[in-house]
Amino acid sequence: MDDRRDLTHEHGVRIAVRRLADTPDLGALAAGSADVVWLDSGLPDGAPEVAGERAAWSVLAVTDGPFASRFRHEGRRAALDVPPAAEAWFGTSRTSAEPAFAVLDGLLLRTPRQPEPVPGCGFALGWVGFLGYELGRESGGPDRTAAEHPDADLRFVDRAVVVGSDGGGWALALVADAEPAASAENRAWLEAATRPSPRADVVDVPPGLPAVPAPGRVSRAAYEAAVETCRREIREGNAFQVCLTTAFAVPGREARLAPGTDAHLLEYLRLRAADPVPFGAYLRLGVLRVASRSPERFLRITAAGVVTAEPIKGTRPRSADPAADAAARADLASSAKDRAENVMIVDLLRNDLLRTAVPGSVHVDRLCAVETYTSVHQLVSTVSAVLPAGASRAATVRAAFPPGSMTGAPKSSATAIADRLEGAPRGVYSGAVGYFSASGAVDLSVVIRTLVTVVDGDGRVRSRTFGAGGAVTWSSVPDDEADEVETKTRSVLGAVGASARW
């Protein structure tokens, strides 16, 4: 591959590419940016070979370029902020009462289509950010909105750095013949991006301090009672499976940091060092700071229109004792309950994908495979399909939203039951994070094992929560379900010096 090149494209819009001499430190680059979306892939030693494809690329997308635009959906209204350089594509800044997925569909249609600039990497600039769980109301889910932050925040980014699992890095920037000043600005950014980057520091929890308690939104007894209610609904035929969740309020540790330092990013660096995963992410978007250690892909769509879902259902904690660890893995592999949970969601996703796929193209490629990561063993399945030529990416995502592994089945009744029992919006948690590339590719993770922080204008924390839950079936035991919630909190909360307290 050439170190310096421009991709050709119609209408004089193209991506300029620069190969980086050294592997960039994306954490340090994120620290030096304004709002940022860092899609951070990694794997622990000994991870299954199939997981390598998921962790092949990391993307650091910055939002301060001359073409950068913002789409957010909040209070059931869509707001679009467009700079003059991008008005030829997206129109002027405006607000409307349109549904989020309808607006997104229009934006993707108007995004200048680009070939993929780095072979094997689907990201060709485009729209990055998150879709919150409450957008499920647009596909038949409960009629709620998120609290304290938008239901969706997506940025059109014209600058990014991508890094492959082999350490190779490339800087990408959009240029357009009709906007010479903006293009010159992006070319200057490209040249600066080729210089060696600084290295990021990891902030440690002060040694010798006990874990601070992270109180639950409900008591353990209340959660177990809700599990029993789900079982009653299942017995009465109202659902086959319900994904029941709760949340924990996470206090922060005091730290002495230089003015302007993003303490949440430094904390995320510690999380990623402790628990490498294929779909890690750090988002700094407006009032939100999202630190995600998700191992789960929601949907991937290639530029050619092949769509893949990889739901996770079934989890066991790792053990430091090799024999006990092997026993936990074997127990998960043979668990009729966990396999039933996984198969139910696979069936749900087959139906979700069939809504927009070519008839007969939906296939189950893997069923209930055991994958092992730093803190857990888990059951993973793979469902794939083919979309018709020119199929709307927004419509495909909407048809499968929210992620089936976070809803239960059937989706409409299961989400209604969960919403009634939880009594609060989930927000970013249980939604999706990732990109809609200008190439037509899409890659979105399921937002689990994630700290969501809302700050005020001075950067002070207004709320800081960690969501966790599990699939309830007729064979669920309430005490076991509560134990599973606690297991899912440990890898993230333990790394930030906190512990779940019901």
N, C-alpha and C positions, 0 to 999 in steps of 0.2 A: 504493500500500500504506500502511496506517496505520502510524504510528511506534510506537504502543503498543497491543497487543492480546493477547488470549488465544484460542487455538483451542479450540473446544468438542470434547468427546469423552465417550463413555459412561463411566460409573462415576466421574465426577468427576475424571478424570486428564486433563491437558491441557498444552500447551506455551505458556508466556508468551513473547512476542516483543517485542523493542525494536529499532527502527532506530537505528543509530549515526550520530552527526552527522558524524564524520570516518572515514576509512579506518584501521582499527586496525592497529598493527604487531604481527602475530602472533608474530614472534620475541621481542619484548619481553614479550608476554603469556605465552609459553611459559617464559620465564626466571623469571617470578614465580609459577609454578604448581608443584605437587608432581609426581606422575607425570602425564605428558601425552602425548597423541597429536596430532601436527600433520601433517595431510594437506595438502601444500603444492604447489599447482599453479601453473605458470608456463610461458611459452614464449619462446624467443629471437626476435629480430627476423627476419622472413622465414620463420617456420615455416609449414608447410602449413596451409591453411584448415581441413581436416578435423580437425587436432589441436586447434583452438580449443575444440571441444565437450569434449574430455578435460580441458582446463585451465580450465574455466568457473568452478570453485568450489574454494576452500580451506576447510579445517575445522580449528579449534583446539579440541580436546575436552579438558577438564580433569576430573580424577578425584577431586576433594575435596568434591563435593556431598553432601547428606544422603541421597540415594537411590543414590549410586554403589556399584556392586557389582563383584566381580572373579571371573572364571573363568580358571583356569589348568590346564593338563594337563602333569604332570611325573612322570617315573618311572612312566608308564603309569597314573597315578592322577589323577582329576579333583578339584580343590579349588574350592569356591565360598565366597566371603566376602560375606555379605549384612548390611547394617546394619538395625536395627529398622524403619526407615521403608519398606524395600523388601521386608520379609518376606511381606507379603500377596501379592506377585507371585511371588517366587523361592523362598520357603521360608527356612528357617534355614541358617546356614553349615554346611557338611558336606564330607566327602570320600568318594570311592567309586572303584571300579575300572572304571567305565563308560568306553567309548570316547569320545573327544573330540567327534566329530560327533554322536553320540547325545545327549550332554549339551547341546551347542549347540542342537540341534533343540528340545529341551524348553524351554530358556531363551527361544528366539525365540517359541515358542508362548505362553509366559507373559508376554512383554513387552507392556505396554499399547500397543495399536495406535494410531498417531497419524497424522493427515494431514500432508502436507509443509508446513512453516510458511513457506517462502520459495519462491515460484513458480520452477520450473526447477531447484531444488536438491533432490536426493533425500534429503538428510540430515535426519532428524527426531528427533535424539538416538538413543540405542540403544547397540549394542555396537561398540567400536572396538579395534583392536590388531592382532596378527599370528597367523598360522597357520604353523608351521614345516614345513619340507620333510619331516621324518620322520613327520608325520601321514599321509603317503602309505601307511604300513603298513596303515591302516584301509581302504584301497581296493586292496589287492593288492601294495603296494610292499614293499621290503626291510624286515625286522623290526629296525629300529634306533630309538633315542631320541637326542635332542639331548644334547650335552655342555655342562655348566656353566649351562644355563638351561632354562626350560620349553619344551616342544614347542608350546605355544600360550599366549598371555596376552591375554585380551579383557576390556575394562572396560565395564560399563554406565554411561554418562555421562548425567548430568541437567543439565549445563551445557556450553555450547559457544558459540563465535563462528564465524560463517560469513562469508566475503568472496567476492564475485563478481569476475570478471575486469574489470568496470568500476569496481571500487573500493568499491562499496556493501557495507556491513557490517551484520550483524544479530546480536544476542545472543539465545540461546535458553535457557530454563530450564524444568524440569518442575515442575508444581505439582499437588497432589492434595487434594481436599476432606477426605479422611480423615486427612491428616497436616498440620494447620495450622501447626505449629511448623517442620517441614521446608520447607513451602511458603513461609513468611515468610522463611526463611533464603535461599531461592533468589530470591525477589523482591528482597531486599536486594542480592544479588549482581548481579542485573540492573541495578539502579539504578547500582551502582558501575561496571558495565561500560560504561555510556553516557558516562562521563567520558573526556576525551582520554587516550590511552594514551602511555606513554613510548616512546622510540625505542631500538631495539637497536643495539649496536655490533658491528662485524665485527673479528675478530682476524686480523691478517696474519701470515704466516710471516716471521720476521726476514729482511731483505734480505741478499743476498750469501752465504747459506749454501748449500752443495751439498745436493741431495736426499738424504735419508737412505735407505738401502737397506731394502726390505721383502722379506725372504727368503721364497721359495716353500716350500710344504710338501714339494714334490718338485723335483728338478732338471728343467731343460728337457729333457735327454736322457730322463729317466724319463717325462715327459709325452708326448714324441714316441713312446716305446715303447708307452705305453698307447693312443695313437691307432692304432698298427699292430695292437694286440690287438683294438681295436674293429673295424677293417677285416677282420680275420680272422673275427671273430664274424659280421660282415655277410656275408662270402663264404660262410660255412657255413650261412646262412639263419636265424640266431638273432635278427636285428634288421635293420631298414632304416636306422635312424639311432640314434645314441647321443649324448646330451648329456654330454660328459665335462668335469668341472670340477676345479679345484684351488683352493688358498687361499694368501694371502700374509699374513705376520705384519707388522703395520704399527706401527712405533714412533711415539711422540708427540714433539712439540717441547715443550721446557720453556717455560712462560709464567707471568708474574707476574700473578695474578688476585686479585680481592678474595675474601675468605672466603665460601664458599657459592655462588660463581659456577660455573655449569655450563660448563666449558671445552669439552665435546663439542658443546653447543648453539652456542657461539660459532664453533666450527670449522664446524659445519653452515651457519651464515650465510654463511661465506666460500664454501663449496661451491655454495650456491644462487645466489650472485652470479655465480659463474664459469660455471655451466652450468644455465640454466633448463630444466626438464622438466615434463611434465604430471603425473607421479606422484611428485614428491618427497615425502619424509616424514621427520619426526624423532620418535622414540619414546623416552621416558624411562619405563621400566616396570620397577620392581624393580631387579635388578642389571644390566639391559640399557640400553644407549644405542645406538640404531639410527639411522644417518644414510644415507638412501637417495636416490639421484638416478635413479630408474627412469623410463624413457620408456614402459614397457609396461603396458598394462592386461591383467589376467588375466580377470576376469569383471565385467560390470555387469548387474544385474537391476533393472528398473524396478519401481515399486510395482504396475504393471499386469501384470507377469510377462513382459516382453520381456527376453531374455538375450542379451548380446553378448560375444564374445571377440575380442581383437585381438592375435594372436601376432606376434612379431618374430623373424625368422630371416634373416640376411644383413646384414652390417655392413661399412662401409668408413670409414677415418679421413678426416676433413676435411683439406684442405690450405690454407695461407695464399695459395698461388698460384691465382688464379681458373681458369686453364686446367687446371692439374693437378686442382683440386677438381671441375671439370665432368667431367673424364675419369674420376675415381674414381666419380662418381655414375653416369655412363654405363656403366662397367664393371660396377657392381653391378646395374643394371637389365637388362643383357644376360647376366649370369652364369647359365649352365645349372645349375651346382652350387648356387648360393645359392637359385635359384628352386626347385630340387628339394627342398632342405631345408625351405623355407617351405611348399611344397605338401604334403609329408609331414605336417607338424604341423597344417596346416589340415584334412587328412583325419582325423587323430587327434581333433581338437577337434570335428569334425562328429559323430564317433562318441560322444565324451564327452557332448556336449549332447543327443544323441538318446536317451540313457538316461533322461532325465527330461523331455524336451520333448514337445509334441504331435506325433504322427507326421506327417511331411510338412512341418513348419514350419521345418526347418533349412535355412538358405541361406548361400551364400558371397556377401557383398555387395561385397567388394573382394579382389583376389588380387594379391599381390606389388607393391603400390604403393610407390614410393620416397619416403621422408620424410627431410628434412634438419634436423639439429639443430646445436647449437654445435660439438660435437666429432666427430659421425659422420653418415654417411648410412646408412639402414637400410630393409629391406624389411618392410612391414607389410601384413597381411591382416585382413579383418573377417568373422567368422562370427556369424550371429544365429539365434535360435529363439524360440519362444513356449512358455511353461510352462502346464500345465493350471491352472485356477482352484484356489487354495489349495495349490499345490505347495510342498513344503518347500524353503526356501532353503538350509538346511544340507545336504540331500540332493543338491541341484543342485551345490553347491560340492564336496562329497565325490566325486561322480561324475567331476568334472573335475580332481581334485587328485592329485598336484601339477600345476602348470601344464605343459601339454604341451611348451611351448618349452624347458623345463628338464629334460625326461625323454628324449625320443626316441621311436621307434615300432618295434614295438608297445610300449606303455608298460610292461607288466609285465616283459618280457624286457630291454628297454633299461635300465630302472632297476636290474635285478639285475646286469647287466654293469657299469654305471657304479659301483654300490656296491662290487662286488668289486675294481675297479681303483682306486677312490679310497681305500677302506679307512678312511673316517672319515665321521661325520655332517656334513651341510651346515648344520643348524640353521635360523636365520632365513633365510639365503641360499637362494634357489630356492623359497621359500615365498610367502606372500601377506601384504600389509598393506592395511588399509582398514576398512570399516564394514559392519555389518548394521543398517540403520536400522529404527526403530520404525514406519516407514511401509511396510515390506516391501521397500524398495529395498536393494540391495547394490552396493558398488563396491570392488573389490580390485585391487591392482597386483601385478605379479610382482617379487619382491625380487631385483633385479640392480643392479650398480653401487652397492654398499652397504657401508659400514663398520659392522661389528658389534663393539661393545665390551662386555665383561663387567667389572664393577667389584666390589670387595669392600665390606664395610660402611662402611669409611672413605672410599669413593670412589676408592680406588687401583685402577689398571687391572690386572686379572688376565690378560686376553687382548684382542687387538684384531686383527680379521682382515678381509680383503677377498677375496671369492670371485669367480672368473671362469672361463669355460669356453667351449665352443662345440660345435656339432653336427658329429659325425663321420659321414660317409657313405663308400661304397666309393670315391668319387672324391677323398676328402680326401688332402692331402699333409701329413705330420706337421709339417714345418717351417712351412708356412703356418698350420696350426692353432695352433702355439705363438705365431706372430706375432699372430694374432687375439686370443689371450688377453692379450698385452701391450698391444695397442691398447685393449682394454676396461678396462684398469687406469688408463690415463693421465689421463682427465678427472677422476677422483676423487683418485687418489694424488698427482697433480701439484698439485692445489689444497691439499693438506695437507702439502706439502713432502717427499713420499716418492716412490720409484721402485721398481717391481718388479724384483727380482733373483732369478733362478732358482737 
